[in-house]
Amino acid sequence: MPILLFKLNGVPLDEAEDVRELLHEEQVPFYETPQGFWGFSLGGLWMADDQLHRQKQAEEIIDNYQQQRLEKARAVYQPRSVLAAIIEKPLRLVLLFAVIVILYFSVSPFLRPLFA
């Protein structure tokens, strides 16, 4: 029975291409099934059952790649503090303050009779 190495459903094209390339470089034999036009079938990279001894190697290659990809994605997305965001784009703070002042002066004449 064939072994599913990597599902292609919902995977970005660059990730799928990288996995294919890594498997080719390591000379791991695999074949690919497409998702189909509507995406109902399971697209993936498969290994024939007679290559069972290479399964662990292929899984390690894919796991290492996905770990590296995760670390790169986390490095790109570093949460910033509010102070860092203000320093990076101070005009936003000035505009926010201006909007608040305009709203205050626009709404305050209507609210004074309610609190008087």
C-alpha positions in Angstrom: 0.0 0.0 0.0 1.4 3.4 -0.9 2.6 5.7 1.9 1.5 9.4 2.0 4.6 11.5 2.6 3.2 15.0 2.2 -0.4 16.4 1.6 -0.6 19.1 -1.1 -4.1 20.3 -0.3 -3.9 23.8 1.0 -0.1 24.0 0.8 1.5 27.1 -0.7 3.1 26.5 -4.1 6.6 27.5 -2.9 6.4 25.0 0.0 5.3 22.1 -2.3 8.1 22.9 -4.8 10.7 23.1 -2.0 9.6 19.7 -0.7 9.7 18.1 -4.2 13.2 19.6 -4.7 14.5 18.3 -1.4 13.2 14.8 -2.1 14.8 14.9 -5.6 18.1 16.1 -4.1 18.1 13.2 -1.6 17.1 10.8 -4.3 14.0 9.7 -2.5 11.6 8.0 -5.0 8.1 9.4 -4.9 5.2 10.2 -7.1 2.6 12.9 -7.1 -1.2 12.8 -7.3 -3.0 16.1 -8.2 -5.8 17.6 -6.1 -8.1 17.6 -9.0 -10.1 20.4 -10.6 -12.4 21.0 -7.6 -9.9 20.0 -4.9 -11.9 17.0 -3.7 -9.3 14.4 -4.2 -6.2 14.1 -2.0 -3.3 15.7 -3.7 0.0 14.6 -2.3 3.5 13.2 -2.6 3.4 9.4 -2.2 6.0 6.7 -1.8 5.6 3.2 -3.3 5.2 0.4 -0.7 8.4 -1.3 -1.9 10.4 1.7 -0.7 9.4 1.3 2.9 13.0 1.5 4.1 13.3 5.0 2.7 10.1 6.3 4.5 11.9 7.4 7.7 14.5 9.3 5.6 11.8 11.1 3.6 9.8 12.0 6.8 12.9 13.4 8.4 13.7 15.5 5.4 10.2 16.9 5.3 10.1 17.5 9.1 13.4 19.3 9.1 12.3 21.5 6.2 9.0 22.4 7.9 10.8 23.2 11.1 13.2 25.6 9.2 10.2 27.2 7.5 8.4 27.7 10.8 11.5 29.3 12.3 11.8 31.7 9.3 8.1 32.6 9.5 8.4 33.3 13.3 11.5 35.5 12.7 9.7 37.6 10.2 6.7 38.1 12.5 8.0 39.6 15.6 5.4 41.3 17.7 6.2 44.9 18.4 5.6 47.0 21.5 3.3 50.1 21.3 6.3 52.3 21.8 8.2 50.7 18.9 5.2 51.2 16.6 5.0 54.8 17.6 8.7 55.4 17.0 8.5 53.6 13.7 5.5 55.7 12.4 5.0 58.8 14.6 2.6 60.4 12.1 -0.1 57.8 13.0 -0.1 59.0 16.6 -0.4 62.6 15.5 -3.3 61.8 13.2 -5.0 59.7 15.9 -4.7 62.6 18.4 -6.1 65.0 15.7 -9.1 62.8 15.1 -9.8 62.6 18.9 -9.6 66.4 19.2 -11.9 66.9 16.2 -14.4 64.4 17.6 -14.4 66.1 21.0 -15.1 69.5 19.7 -17.7 68.2 17.2 -19.7 66.2 19.8 -19.2 68.2 23.0 -21.8 71.0 22.2 -24.5 68.2 21.9 -23.5 66.5 25.1 -23.3 69.6 27.4 -27.1 69.9 27.8 -27.2 66.3 29.0 -24.7 66.8 31.8 -25.7 70.3 32.8 
